[in-house]
């Protein structure tokens, strides 16, 4: 994700977009949270970040590998197995 040319660092932009998407907050709520953390940013700027960076974040998430398949060997913690109601 390229944040070159933006006033704020990449970490702050990603944090604002994360709050907006993860917790379904309004732009003004995210603005208030960022203000409590000492970062002055306008709600319109947050809205622009969400529109610009959400597709990039989604594409990166799809490209990442999911959990790899478990091996052929596995162990079971419980030894009690109920078979046909007995």
C-alpha positions in Angstrom: 0.0 0.0 0.0 1.5 3.3 -1.1 0.8 6.3 1.2 3.4 8.5 -0.5 2.3 12.0 -0.8 0.0 11.8 2.3 0.6 14.0 5.3 0.1 11.2 7.9 2.2 8.1 8.2 1.0 4.8 7.0 0.4 3.4 10.5 -2.0 6.2 11.3 -3.9 5.9 8.0 -4.3 2.1 8.5 -5.4 2.6 12.1 -8.2 5.0 11.1 -9.3 2.7 8.3 -9.2 -0.3 10.6 -11.4 1.5 13.2 -13.9 2.5 10.5 -14.2 -0.9 8.9 -13.8 -3.2 11.9 -16.1 -1.5 14.3 -18.5 0.1 11.8 -18.1 3.5 13.3 -19.0 6.8 11.7 -16.3 9.0 10.3 -16.9 11.5 13.1 -16.6 8.7 15.7 -13.2 7.7 14.2 -12.2 11.4 14.2 -13.0 11.6 17.9 -11.1 8.4 18.7 -8.1 9.7 16.8 -8.3 13.1 18.6 -8.2 11.2 21.9 -5.0 9.6 20.7 -3.5 13.0 20.0 -4.0 12.9 16.2 -5.9 15.8 14.6 -7.6 14.5 11.4 -10.8 15.6 9.7 -13.7 13.2 9.2 -13.7 14.0 5.5 -10.0 12.9 5.3 -10.9 9.6 7.0 -13.7 9.1 4.5 -11.3 9.6 1.6 -8.8 7.2 3.1 -11.5 4.6 3.5 -12.6 5.0 -0.2 -9.0 4.9 -1.4 -7.4 2.2 0.7 -10.2 -0.3 1.3 -9.9 -1.9 -2.1 -6.1 -2.2 -1.7 -6.5 -3.8 1.7 -9.1 -6.3 0.5 -6.9 -7.3 -2.4 -3.9 -7.9 -0.1 -6.1 -10.0 2.2 -7.3 -12.2 -0.6 -3.7 -12.7 -1.8 -2.5 -13.8 1.6 -2.5 -17.5 2.2 -5.2 -18.9 4.5 -4.3 -21.3 7.3 -2.3 -24.1 5.9 -3.8 -27.6 5.9 -3.0 -29.7 9.0 -0.6 -32.5 8.5 -1.6 -36.1 8.0 -1.0 -36.9 11.7 -3.2 -35.6 14.4 -4.0 -36.3 18.0 -7.2 -36.3 19.9 -7.3 -35.0 23.5 -10.3 -36.9 24.7 -10.3 -40.7 24.9 -14.0 -41.2 25.7 -16.0 -41.9 22.6 -19.7 -42.8 22.7 -20.7 -45.3 20.0 -24.3 -46.2 19.2 -25.6 -44.8 22.6 -23.6 -47.2 24.8 
